[in-house]
Amino acid sequence: MVLTTVEPGRDYIIHAVTGEGEVRLHLEGLGFVPGAKLKVVARNGENLIVNVKGSRVAVDGRLAKNVIV
């Protein structure tokens, strides 16, 4: 399932990161790598605040659609 569809407060494991070039590299630099655990802390539409690899990260819906959990 895509990150934009998950429920806040639950733990998930990242299975894949899609996207081309800089988008994928940007997500990986933020800690969105396969095998990493994440938890959605808050949601505002498709925009999310996520705990990933010990950091709290804000991700817009456009980027979040590239993270498969």
All heavy atoms as TSV, in Angstrom:
chain	resi	resn	atom	element	x	y	z
A	1	MET	N	N	0.841	-1.167	0.000
A	1	MET	CA	C	0.000	0.000	0.000
A	1	MET	C	C	0.892	1.239	0.000
A	1	MET	O	O	2.007	1.204	0.479
A	1	MET	CB	C	-0.984	-0.062	1.165
A	1	MET	CG	C	-0.594	0.636	2.416
A	1	MET	SD	S	-1.813	0.542	3.760
A	1	MET	CE	C	-1.841	-1.179	4.111
A	2	VAL	N	N	0.372	2.326	-0.503
A	2	VAL	CA	C	1.107	3.580	-0.624
A	2	VAL	C	C	1.038	4.339	0.706
A	2	VAL	O	O	0.031	4.280	1.415
A	2	VAL	CB	C	0.499	4.433	-1.757
A	2	VAL	CG1	C	1.233	5.745	-1.914
A	2	VAL	CG2	C	0.527	3.657	-3.061
A	3	LEU	N	N	2.089	5.063	1.044
A	3	LEU	CA	C	2.165	5.771	2.326
A	3	LEU	C	C	0.987	6.718	2.552
A	3	LEU	O	O	0.545	6.893	3.682
A	3	LEU	CB	C	3.492	6.535	2.410
A	3	LEU	CG	C	3.787	7.262	3.712
A	3	LEU	CD1	C	3.750	6.311	4.898
A	3	LEU	CD2	C	5.126	7.961	3.636
A	4	THR	N	N	0.444	7.309	1.515
A	4	THR	CA	C	-0.670	8.253	1.685
A	4	THR	C	C	-1.943	7.577	2.172
A	4	THR	O	O	-2.874	8.263	2.598
A	4	THR	CB	C	-0.975	8.994	0.370
A	4	THR	OG1	O	-1.225	8.046	-0.657
A	4	THR	CG2	C	0.156	9.912	-0.015
A	5	THR	N	N	-2.022	6.255	2.145
A	5	THR	CA	C	-3.243	5.550	2.532
A	5	THR	C	C	-3.173	4.896	3.906
A	5	THR	O	O	-4.148	4.300	4.334
A	5	THR	CB	C	-3.588	4.456	1.494
A	5	THR	OG1	O	-2.549	3.478	1.481
A	5	THR	CG2	C	-3.772	5.051	0.112
A	6	VAL	N	N	-2.043	5.018	4.615
A	6	VAL	CA	C	-1.902	4.325	5.898
A	6	VAL	C	C	-2.596	5.081	7.024
A	6	VAL	O	O	-2.897	6.262	6.911
A	6	VAL	CB	C	-0.414	4.090	6.260
A	6	VAL	CG1	C	0.271	3.289	5.190
A	6	VAL	CG2	C	0.303	5.380	6.531
A	7	GLU	N	N	-2.824	4.369	8.131
A	7	GLU	CA	C	-3.469	4.943	9.309
A	7	GLU	C	C	-2.430	5.547	10.239
A	7	GLU	O	O	-1.405	4.927	10.500
A	7	GLU	CB	C	-4.214	3.850	10.076
A	7	GLU	CG	C	-5.366	3.220	9.339
A	7	GLU	CD	C	-5.997	2.114	10.172
A	7	GLU	OE1	O	-5.986	2.213	11.413
A	7	GLU	OE2	O	-6.478	1.153	9.572
A	8	PRO	N	N	-2.679	6.734	10.755
A	8	PRO	CA	C	-1.762	7.313	11.746
A	8	PRO	C	C	-1.707	6.463	13.012
A	8	PRO	O	O	-2.688	5.832	13.393
A	8	PRO	CB	C	-2.384	8.681	12.054
A	8	PRO	CG	C	-3.238	8.985	10.868
A	8	PRO	CD	C	-3.736	7.661	10.377
A	9	GLY	N	N	-0.541	6.434	13.637
A	9	GLY	CA	C	-0.377	5.726	14.901
A	9	GLY	C	C	0.054	4.278	14.785
A	9	GLY	O	O	0.405	3.676	15.789
A	10	ARG	N	N	0.042	3.713	13.612
A	10	ARG	CA	C	0.453	2.319	13.422
A	10	ARG	C	C	1.863	2.263	12.879
A	10	ARG	O	O	2.308	3.165	12.189
A	10	ARG	CB	C	-0.481	1.605	12.449
A	10	ARG	CG	C	-1.872	1.405	13.028
A	10	ARG	CD	C	-2.746	0.536	12.177
A	10	ARG	NE	N	-2.101	-0.742	11.919
A	10	ARG	CZ	C	-2.437	-1.552	10.918
A	10	ARG	NH1	N	-3.407	-1.225	10.093
A	10	ARG	NH2	N	-1.818	-2.685	10.734
A	11	ASP	N	N	2.571	1.183	13.202
A	11	ASP	CA	C	3.921	0.962	12.684
A	11	ASP	C	C	3.856	0.245	11.345
A	11	ASP	O	O	3.028	-0.655	11.159
A	11	ASP	CB	C	4.740	0.109	13.652
A	11	ASP	CG	C	5.058	0.843	14.941
A	11	ASP	OD1	O	5.315	2.056	14.871
A	11	ASP	OD2	O	5.061	0.202	16.001
A	12	TYR	N	N	4.733	0.641	10.430
A	12	TYR	CA	C	4.809	0.041	9.098
A	12	TYR	C	C	6.277	-0.182	8.733
A	12	TYR	O	O	7.163	0.461	9.292
A	12	TYR	CB	C	4.170	0.958	8.045
A	12	TYR	CG	C	2.689	1.145	8.229
A	12	TYR	CD1	C	2.195	2.187	8.998
A	12	TYR	CD2	C	1.782	0.270	7.648
A	12	TYR	CE1	C	0.826	2.355	9.178
A	12	TYR	CE2	C	0.413	0.434	7.818
A	12	TYR	CZ	C	-0.048	1.475	8.591
A	12	TYR	OH	O	-1.392	1.631	8.767
A	13	ILE	N	N	6.508	-1.066	7.791
A	13	ILE	CA	C	7.841	-1.320	7.242
A	13	ILE	C	C	7.835	-0.871	5.787
A	13	ILE	O	O	6.911	-1.195	5.038
A	13	ILE	CB	C	8.198	-2.827	7.291
A	13	ILE	CG1	C	8.108	-3.367	8.707
A	13	ILE	CG2	C	9.568	-3.080	6.668
A	13	ILE	CD1	C	9.257	-3.022	9.589
A	14	ILE	N	N	8.859	-0.150	5.383
A	14	ILE	CA	C	8.966	0.297	3.993
A	14	ILE	C	C	9.408	-0.887	3.136
A	14	ILE	O	O	10.420	-1.528	3.422
A	14	ILE	CB	C	9.975	1.449	3.855
A	14	ILE	CG1	C	9.507	2.647	4.672
A	14	ILE	CG2	C	10.162	1.822	2.380
A	14	ILE	CD1	C	10.524	3.759	4.775
A	15	HIS	N	N	8.639	-1.190	2.093
A	15	HIS	CA	C	8.962	-2.290	1.183
A	15	HIS	C	C	9.691	-1.810	-0.057
A	15	HIS	O	O	10.522	-2.534	-0.594
A	15	HIS	CB	C	7.695	-3.051	0.778
A	15	HIS	CG	C	7.080	-3.794	1.920
A	15	HIS	ND1	N	7.628	-4.913	2.462
A	15	HIS	CD2	C	5.960	-3.535	2.642
A	15	HIS	CE1	C	6.883	-5.347	3.467
A	15	HIS	NE2	N	5.857	-4.511	3.605
A	16	ALA	N	N	9.372	-0.607	-0.516
A	16	ALA	CA	C	10.019	-0.095	-1.724
A	16	ALA	C	C	9.868	1.415	-1.786
A	16	ALA	O	O	8.958	1.987	-1.193
A	16	ALA	CB	C	9.403	-0.719	-2.970
A	17	VAL	N	N	10.796	2.038	-2.504
A	17	VAL	CA	C	10.720	3.468	-2.784
A	17	VAL	C	C	10.783	3.610	-4.299
A	17	VAL	O	O	11.733	3.157	-4.930
A	17	VAL	CB	C	11.878	4.244	-2.123
A	17	VAL	CG1	C	11.795	5.718	-2.470
A	17	VAL	CG2	C	11.858	4.051	-0.616
A	18	THR	N	N	9.743	4.204	-4.868
A	18	THR	CA	C	9.691	4.374	-6.316
A	18	THR	C	C	10.052	5.816	-6.648
A	18	THR	O	O	10.394	6.595	-5.775
A	18	THR	CB	C	8.294	4.039	-6.862
A	18	THR	OG1	O	7.355	4.948	-6.291
A	18	THR	CG2	C	7.902	2.604	-6.524
A	19	GLY	N	N	9.958	6.162	-7.877
A	19	GLY	CA	C	10.267	7.533	-8.292
A	19	GLY	C	C	11.532	7.551	-9.129
A	19	GLY	O	O	12.325	6.619	-9.118
A	20	GLU	N	N	11.710	8.632	-9.826
A	20	GLU	CA	C	12.846	8.780	-10.728
A	20	GLU	C	C	13.891	9.703	-10.132
A	20	GLU	O	O	13.550	10.696	-9.478
A	20	GLU	CB	C	12.366	9.367	-12.061
A	20	GLU	CG	C	11.350	8.516	-12.781
A	20	GLU	CD	C	11.987	7.370	-13.536
A	20	GLU	OE1	O	13.147	7.524	-13.964
A	20	GLU	OE2	O	11.323	6.335	-13.684
A	21	GLY	N	N	15.126	9.416	-10.354
A	21	GLY	CA	C	16.250	10.291	-10.067
A	21	GLY	C	C	16.233	10.993	-8.734
A	21	GLY	O	O	16.327	10.363	-7.683
A	22	GLU	N	N	16.122	12.323	-8.776
A	22	GLU	CA	C	16.238	13.140	-7.578
A	22	GLU	C	C	15.147	12.879	-6.552
A	22	GLU	O	O	15.382	13.014	-5.350
A	22	GLU	CB	C	16.256	14.615	-7.950
A	22	GLU	CG	C	17.518	15.045	-8.665
A	22	GLU	CD	C	17.549	16.535	-8.932
A	22	GLU	OE1	O	16.841	17.289	-8.251
A	22	GLU	OE2	O	18.287	16.925	-9.844
A	23	VAL	N	N	13.961	12.515	-6.993
A	23	VAL	CA	C	12.866	12.226	-6.054
A	23	VAL	C	C	13.246	11.042	-5.182
A	23	VAL	O	O	13.147	11.102	-3.950
A	23	VAL	CB	C	11.544	11.951	-6.810
A	23	VAL	CG1	C	10.473	11.440	-5.864
A	23	VAL	CG2	C	11.077	13.194	-7.528
A	24	ARG	N	N	13.693	9.982	-5.798
A	24	ARG	CA	C	14.075	8.779	-5.050
A	24	ARG	C	C	15.274	9.060	-4.144
A	24	ARG	O	O	15.289	8.652	-2.980
A	24	ARG	CB	C	14.386	7.657	-6.021
A	24	ARG	CG	C	14.663	6.362	-5.342
A	24	ARG	CD	C	14.873	5.265	-6.356
A	24	ARG	NE	N	15.085	4.039	-5.641
A	24	ARG	CZ	C	14.806	2.860	-6.113
A	24	ARG	NH1	N	14.304	2.753	-7.314
A	24	ARG	NH2	N	15.029	1.794	-5.402
A	25	LEU	N	N	16.268	9.765	-4.647
A	25	LEU	CA	C	17.440	10.087	-3.836
A	25	LEU	C	C	17.066	10.969	-2.643
A	25	LEU	O	O	17.599	10.795	-1.539
A	25	LEU	CB	C	18.503	10.782	-4.690
A	25	LEU	CG	C	19.218	9.914	-5.712
A	25	LEU	CD1	C	20.144	10.768	-6.571
A	25	LEU	CD2	C	19.999	8.800	-5.031
A	26	HIS	N	N	16.157	11.906	-2.851
A	26	HIS	CA	C	15.708	12.771	-1.760
A	26	HIS	C	C	15.022	11.951	-0.667
A	26	HIS	O	O	15.321	12.117	0.527
A	26	HIS	CB	C	14.759	13.846	-2.305
A	26	HIS	CG	C	14.222	14.760	-1.259
A	26	HIS	ND1	N	15.013	15.609	-0.521
A	26	HIS	CD2	C	12.959	14.951	-0.820
A	26	HIS	CE1	C	14.260	16.284	0.327
A	26	HIS	NE2	N	13.010	15.906	0.165
A	27	LEU	N	N	14.122	11.057	-1.058
A	27	LEU	CA	C	13.431	10.213	-0.081
A	27	LEU	C	C	14.409	9.325	0.670
A	27	LEU	O	O	14.314	9.174	1.892
A	27	LEU	CB	C	12.358	9.369	-0.766
A	27	LEU	CG	C	11.105	10.132	-1.192
A	27	LEU	CD1	C	10.257	9.290	-2.122
A	27	LEU	CD2	C	10.313	10.558	0.029
A	28	GLU	N	N	15.355	8.733	-0.042
A	28	GLU	CA	C	16.342	7.878	0.611
A	28	GLU	C	C	17.202	8.690	1.577
A	28	GLU	O	O	17.554	8.219	2.654
A	28	GLU	CB	C	17.196	7.163	-0.431
A	28	GLU	CG	C	16.411	6.100	-1.173
A	28	GLU	CD	C	17.171	5.464	-2.326
A	28	GLU	OE1	O	18.270	5.963	-2.692
A	28	GLU	OE2	O	16.667	4.465	-2.863
A	29	GLY	N	N	17.524	9.933	1.221
A	29	GLY	CA	C	18.286	10.797	2.108
A	29	GLY	C	C	17.541	11.153	3.387
A	29	GLY	O	O	18.147	11.413	4.421
A	30	LEU	N	N	16.212	11.162	3.317
A	30	LEU	CA	C	15.382	11.428	4.490
A	30	LEU	C	C	15.213	10.188	5.366
A	30	LEU	O	O	14.653	10.273	6.459
A	30	LEU	CB	C	13.998	11.933	4.061
A	30	LEU	CG	C	13.958	13.311	3.413
A	30	LEU	CD1	C	12.560	13.601	2.876
A	30	LEU	CD2	C	14.400	14.380	4.388
A	31	GLY	N	N	15.662	9.016	4.883
A	31	GLY	CA	C	15.556	7.780	5.653
A	31	GLY	C	C	14.529	6.803	5.138
A	31	GLY	O	O	14.323	5.744	5.733
A	32	PHE	N	N	13.868	7.119	4.048
A	32	PHE	CA	C	12.870	6.220	3.470
A	32	PHE	C	C	13.576	5.186	2.599
A	32	PHE	O	O	13.729	5.349	1.393
A	32	PHE	CB	C	11.845	7.006	2.641
A	32	PHE	CG	C	10.976	7.898	3.467
A	32	PHE	CD1	C	11.331	9.217	3.681
A	32	PHE	CD2	C	9.808	7.425	4.048
A	32	PHE	CE1	C	10.537	10.058	4.446
A	32	PHE	CE2	C	9.006	8.256	4.818
A	32	PHE	CZ	C	9.373	9.571	5.022
A	33	VAL	N	N	14.035	4.116	3.249
A	33	VAL	CA	C	14.741	3.046	2.551
A	33	VAL	C	C	14.044	1.721	2.862
A	33	VAL	O	O	13.454	1.567	3.937
A	33	VAL	CB	C	16.231	2.982	2.962
A	33	VAL	CG1	C	16.972	4.226	2.492
A	33	VAL	CG2	C	16.394	2.816	4.457
A	34	PRO	N	N	14.073	0.767	1.938
A	34	PRO	CA	C	13.435	-0.526	2.193
A	34	PRO	C	C	13.957	-1.159	3.482
A	34	PRO	O	O	15.152	-1.128	3.771
A	34	PRO	CB	C	13.829	-1.352	0.968
A	34	PRO	CG	C	14.018	-0.332	-0.111
A	34	PRO	CD	C	14.629	0.854	0.593
A	35	GLY	N	N	13.017	-1.668	4.271
A	35	GLY	CA	C	13.346	-2.319	5.534
A	35	GLY	C	C	13.237	-1.402	6.740
A	35	GLY	O	O	13.200	-1.872	7.875
A	36	ALA	N	N	13.173	-0.094	6.536
A	36	ALA	CA	C	13.073	0.845	7.650
A	36	ALA	C	C	11.656	0.866	8.215
A	36	ALA	O	O	10.680	0.737	7.486
A	36	ALA	CB	C	13.471	2.248	7.199
A	37	LYS	N	N	11.557	1.037	9.535
A	37	LYS	CA	C	10.257	1.167	10.184
A	37	LYS	C	C	9.836	2.622	10.143
A	37	LYS	O	O	10.669	3.524	10.219
A	37	LYS	CB	C	10.337	0.722	11.637
A	37	LYS	CG	C	10.571	-0.747	11.814
A	37	LYS	CD	C	10.588	-1.087	13.276
A	37	LYS	CE	C	10.860	-2.565	13.469
A	37	LYS	NZ	N	10.867	-2.929	14.899
A	38	LEU	N	N	8.530	2.839	10.037
A	38	LEU	CA	C	8.009	4.197	10.103
A	38	LEU	C	C	6.657	4.196	10.783
A	38	LEU	O	O	5.980	3.184	10.879
A	38	LEU	CB	C	7.929	4.850	8.724
A	38	LEU	CG	C	6.957	4.314	7.670
A	38	LEU	CD1	C	5.537	4.794	7.912
A	38	LEU	CD2	C	7.404	4.777	6.313
A	39	LYS	N	N	6.282	5.382	11.276
A	39	LYS	CA	C	4.972	5.587	11.900
A	39	LYS	C	C	4.482	6.965	11.486
A	39	LYS	O	O	5.217	7.947	11.572
A	39	LYS	CB	C	5.081	5.524	13.411
A	39	LYS	CG	C	3.757	5.738	14.129
A	39	LYS	CD	C	3.917	5.786	15.624
A	39	LYS	CE	C	4.019	4.375	16.149
A	39	LYS	NZ	N	3.964	4.311	17.629
A	40	VAL	N	N	3.246	7.029	11.015
A	40	VAL	CA	C	2.640	8.308	10.680
A	40	VAL	C	C	2.153	8.940	11.978
A	40	VAL	O	O	1.342	8.365	12.696
A	40	VAL	CB	C	1.480	8.137	9.679
A	40	VAL	CG1	C	0.776	9.457	9.443
A	40	VAL	CG2	C	1.990	7.565	8.371
A	41	VAL	N	N	2.670	10.129	12.280
A	41	VAL	CA	C	2.331	10.836	13.511
A	41	VAL	C	C	1.101	11.704	13.307
A	41	VAL	O	O	0.224	11.767	14.164
A	41	VAL	CB	C	3.526	11.712	13.966
A	41	VAL	CG1	C	3.173	12.509	15.204
A	41	VAL	CG2	C	4.749	10.848	14.209
A	42	ALA	N	N	1.036	12.391	12.165
A	42	ALA	CA	C	-0.092	13.279	11.894
A	42	ALA	C	C	-0.346	13.332	10.397
A	42	ALA	O	O	0.540	13.060	9.591
A	42	ALA	CB	C	0.189	14.677	12.421
A	43	ARG	N	N	-1.563	13.692	10.051
A	43	ARG	CA	C	-1.971	13.756	8.650
A	43	ARG	C	C	-2.801	15.018	8.437
A	43	ARG	O	O	-3.612	15.391	9.265
A	43	ARG	CB	C	-2.791	12.514	8.324
A	43	ARG	CG	C	-3.725	12.617	7.174
A	43	ARG	CD	C	-4.567	11.365	7.046
A	43	ARG	NE	N	-3.724	10.213	6.978
A	43	ARG	CZ	C	-3.379	9.580	5.848
A	43	ARG	NH1	N	-3.853	9.958	4.725
A	43	ARG	NH2	N	-2.593	8.553	5.850
A	44	ASN	N	N	-2.557	15.659	7.298
A	44	ASN	CA	C	-3.364	16.795	6.868
A	44	ASN	C	C	-3.624	16.569	5.384
A	44	ASN	O	O	-2.819	16.958	4.547
A	44	ASN	CB	C	-2.635	18.119	7.116
A	44	ASN	CG	C	-3.478	19.311	6.749
A	44	ASN	OD1	O	-4.658	19.176	6.433
A	44	ASN	ND2	N	-2.874	20.484	6.775
A	45	GLY	N	N	-4.730	15.898	5.080
A	45	GLY	CA	C	-4.985	15.488	3.703
A	45	GLY	C	C	-3.980	14.410	3.313
A	45	GLY	O	O	-3.868	13.405	3.987
A	46	GLU	N	N	-3.235	14.645	2.240
A	46	GLU	CA	C	-2.195	13.693	1.839
A	46	GLU	C	C	-0.830	14.075	2.405
A	46	GLU	O	O	0.132	13.343	2.215
A	46	GLU	CB	C	-2.128	13.597	0.318
A	46	GLU	CG	C	-3.308	12.874	-0.285
A	46	GLU	CD	C	-3.122	12.605	-1.764
A	46	GLU	OE1	O	-2.256	13.224	-2.389
A	46	GLU	OE2	O	-3.851	11.754	-2.284
A	47	ASN	N	N	-0.732	15.201	3.076
A	47	ASN	CA	C	0.526	15.615	3.696
A	47	ASN	C	C	0.668	14.919	5.044
A	47	ASN	O	O	-0.288	14.829	5.806
A	47	ASN	CB	C	0.565	17.134	3.874
A	47	ASN	CG	C	0.428	17.843	2.548
A	47	ASN	OD1	O	1.007	17.427	1.554
A	47	ASN	ND2	N	-0.350	18.905	2.532
A	48	LEU	N	N	1.880	14.431	5.321
A	48	LEU	CA	C	2.098	13.611	6.504
A	48	LEU	C	C	3.285	14.087	7.314
A	48	LEU	O	O	4.242	14.638	6.764
A	48	LEU	CB	C	2.378	12.160	6.081
A	48	LEU	CG	C	1.383	11.493	5.153
A	48	LEU	CD1	C	1.953	10.186	4.639
A	48	LEU	CD2	C	0.095	11.249	5.882
A	49	ILE	N	N	3.226	13.828	8.619
A	49	ILE	CA	C	4.398	13.915	9.486
A	49	ILE	C	C	4.684	12.489	9.916
A	49	ILE	O	O	3.802	11.799	10.445
A	49	ILE	CB	C	4.161	14.832	10.692
A	49	ILE	CG1	C	3.885	16.246	10.205
A	49	ILE	CG2	C	5.372	14.796	11.623
A	49	ILE	CD1	C	3.532	17.220	11.298
A	50	VAL	N	N	5.917	12.044	9.660
A	50	VAL	CA	C	6.277	10.641	9.819
A	50	VAL	C	C	7.521	10.515	10.690
A	50	VAL	O	O	8.466	11.292	10.543
A	50	VAL	CB	C	6.574	10.030	8.423
A	50	VAL	CG1	C	6.964	8.578	8.538
A	50	VAL	CG2	C	5.381	10.186	7.511
A	51	ASN	N	N	7.519	9.538	11.599
A	51	ASN	CA	C	8.738	9.149	12.300
A	51	ASN	C	C	9.393	8.049	11.481
A	51	ASN	O	O	8.778	7.010	11.227
A	51	ASN	CB	C	8.434	8.608	13.694
A	51	ASN	CG	C	8.203	9.691	14.704
A	51	ASN	OD1	O	8.600	10.831	14.505
A	51	ASN	ND2	N	7.555	9.351	15.799
A	52	VAL	N	N	10.640	8.291	11.058
A	52	VAL	CA	C	11.386	7.290	10.298
A	52	VAL	C	C	12.852	7.362	10.707
A	52	VAL	O	O	13.424	8.451	10.764
A	52	VAL	CB	C	11.200	7.464	8.768
A	52	VAL	CG1	C	11.694	8.802	8.282
A	52	VAL	CG2	C	11.854	6.341	7.996
A	53	LYS	N	N	13.416	6.228	11.078
A	53	LYS	CA	C	14.822	6.125	11.476
A	53	LYS	C	C	15.197	7.141	12.548
A	53	LYS	O	O	16.232	7.777	12.485
A	53	LYS	CB	C	15.728	6.257	10.261
A	53	LYS	CG	C	15.535	5.129	9.261
A	53	LYS	CD	C	16.586	5.164	8.210
A	53	LYS	CE	C	17.568	4.067	8.551
A	53	LYS	NZ	N	18.648	3.978	7.590
A	54	GLY	N	N	14.322	7.319	13.537
A	54	GLY	CA	C	14.610	8.199	14.653
A	54	GLY	C	C	14.404	9.679	14.392
A	54	GLY	O	O	14.716	10.501	15.245
A	55	SER	N	N	13.890	10.048	13.238
A	55	SER	CA	C	13.658	11.452	12.905
A	55	SER	C	C	12.198	11.680	12.557
A	55	SER	O	O	11.528	10.795	12.041
A	55	SER	CB	C	14.508	11.867	11.705
A	55	SER	OG	O	15.872	11.775	12.003
A	56	ARG	N	N	11.736	12.881	12.808
A	56	ARG	CA	C	10.385	13.277	12.423
A	56	ARG	C	C	10.495	14.093	11.149
A	56	ARG	O	O	11.212	15.090	11.101
A	56	ARG	CB	C	9.743	14.096	13.521
A	56	ARG	CG	C	8.268	14.341	13.288
A	56	ARG	CD	C	7.633	14.924	14.491
A	56	ARG	NE	N	7.368	13.839	15.425
A	56	ARG	CZ	C	6.598	13.946	16.494
A	56	ARG	NH1	N	6.047	15.094	16.795
A	56	ARG	NH2	N	6.404	12.915	17.275
A	57	VAL	N	N	9.790	13.650	10.102
A	57	VAL	CA	C	9.911	14.237	8.769
A	57	VAL	C	C	8.524	14.595	8.240
A	57	VAL	O	O	7.593	13.810	8.376
A	57	VAL	CB	C	10.577	13.229	7.802
A	57	VAL	CG1	C	10.708	13.814	6.418
A	57	VAL	CG2	C	11.921	12.766	8.326
A	58	ALA	N	N	8.410	15.785	7.637
A	58	ALA	CA	C	7.173	16.178	6.965
A	58	ALA	C	C	7.312	15.840	5.487
A	58	ALA	O	O	8.330	16.142	4.867
A	58	ALA	CB	C	6.929	17.669	7.144
A	59	VAL	N	N	6.302	15.174	4.939
A	59	VAL	CA	C	6.335	14.736	3.546
A	59	VAL	C	C	5.018	15.124	2.889
A	59	VAL	O	O	3.945	14.843	3.426
A	59	VAL	CB	C	6.518	13.201	3.457
A	59	VAL	CG1	C	6.612	12.745	2.024
A	59	VAL	CG2	C	7.726	12.744	4.243
A	60	ASP	N	N	5.100	15.763	1.726
A	60	ASP	CA	C	3.868	16.099	1.022
A	60	ASP	C	C	3.340	14.871	0.280
A	60	ASP	O	O	4.031	13.875	0.117
A	60	ASP	CB	C	4.048	17.296	0.095
A	60	ASP	CG	C	4.904	17.025	-1.128
A	60	ASP	OD1	O	5.411	15.900	-1.276
A	60	ASP	OD2	O	5.069	17.941	-1.930
A	61	GLY	N	N	2.097	14.951	-0.137
A	61	GLY	CA	C	1.440	13.822	-0.797
A	61	GLY	C	C	2.146	13.360	-2.054
A	61	GLY	O	O	2.192	12.161	-2.341
A	62	ARG	N	N	2.727	14.291	-2.796
A	62	ARG	CA	C	3.420	13.944	-4.044
A	62	ARG	C	C	4.594	13.010	-3.753
A	62	ARG	O	O	4.785	12.013	-4.461
A	62	ARG	CB	C	3.899	15.218	-4.722
A	62	ARG	CG	C	4.635	15.035	-6.013
A	62	ARG	CD	C	5.104	16.363	-6.571
A	62	ARG	NE	N	5.883	17.149	-5.609
A	62	ARG	CZ	C	7.206	17.034	-5.432
A	62	ARG	NH1	N	7.881	16.187	-6.136
A	62	ARG	NH2	N	7.817	17.791	-4.537
A	63	LEU	N	N	5.367	13.298	-2.703
A	63	LEU	CA	C	6.492	12.433	-2.343
A	63	LEU	C	C	6.013	11.155	-1.676
A	63	LEU	O	O	6.561	10.079	-1.917
A	63	LEU	CB	C	7.461	13.171	-1.421
A	63	LEU	CG	C	8.322	14.250	-2.044
A	63	LEU	CD1	C	9.138	14.952	-0.978
A	63	LEU	CD2	C	9.229	13.664	-3.103
A	64	ALA	N	N	5.016	11.270	-0.796
A	64	ALA	CA	C	4.530	10.118	-0.053
A	64	ALA	C	C	3.997	9.020	-0.959
A	64	ALA	O	O	4.049	7.834	-0.613
A	64	ALA	CB	C	3.459	10.540	0.945
A	65	LYS	N	N	3.499	9.389	-2.148
A	65	LYS	CA	C	2.978	8.381	-3.089
A	65	LYS	C	C	4.089	7.476	-3.643
A	65	LYS	O	O	3.807	6.453	-4.236
A	65	LYS	CB	C	2.250	9.062	-4.230
A	65	LYS	CG	C	0.937	9.660	-3.804
A	65	LYS	CD	C	0.227	10.355	-4.937
A	65	LYS	CE	C	-1.067	10.969	-4.427
A	65	LYS	NZ	N	-1.772	11.700	-5.468
A	66	ASN	N	N	5.344	7.850	-3.422
A	66	ASN	CA	C	6.470	7.042	-3.895
A	66	ASN	C	C	6.982	6.046	-2.866
A	66	ASN	O	O	7.931	5.317	-3.112
A	66	ASN	CB	C	7.625	7.952	-4.320
A	66	ASN	CG	C	7.299	8.743	-5.563
A	66	ASN	OD1	O	7.065	8.178	-6.609
A	66	ASN	ND2	N	7.256	10.044	-5.423
A	67	VAL	N	N	6.369	6.022	-1.672
A	67	VAL	CA	C	6.800	5.120	-0.609
A	67	VAL	C	C	5.774	4.012	-0.472
A	67	VAL	O	O	4.604	4.254	-0.180
A	67	VAL	CB	C	6.982	5.876	0.720
A	67	VAL	CG1	C	7.424	4.926	1.818
A	67	VAL	CG2	C	7.974	7.020	0.563
A	68	ILE	N	N	6.222	2.778	-0.655
A	68	ILE	CA	C	5.359	1.593	-0.561
A	68	ILE	C	C	5.638	0.892	0.754
A	68	ILE	O	O	6.783	0.546	1.051
A	68	ILE	CB	C	5.629	0.610	-1.727
A	68	ILE	CG1	C	5.623	1.323	-3.081
A	68	ILE	CG2	C	4.642	-0.560	-1.687
A	68	ILE	CD1	C	4.335	2.003	-3.445
A	69	VAL	N	N	4.567	0.715	1.570
A	69	VAL	CA	C	4.708	0.038	2.861
A	69	VAL	C	C	3.929	-1.253	2.862
A	69	VAL	O	O	3.057	-1.464	2.043
A	69	VAL	CB	C	4.257	0.942	4.024
A	69	VAL	CG1	C	5.156	2.145	4.128
A	69	VAL	CG2	C	2.825	1.365	3.899
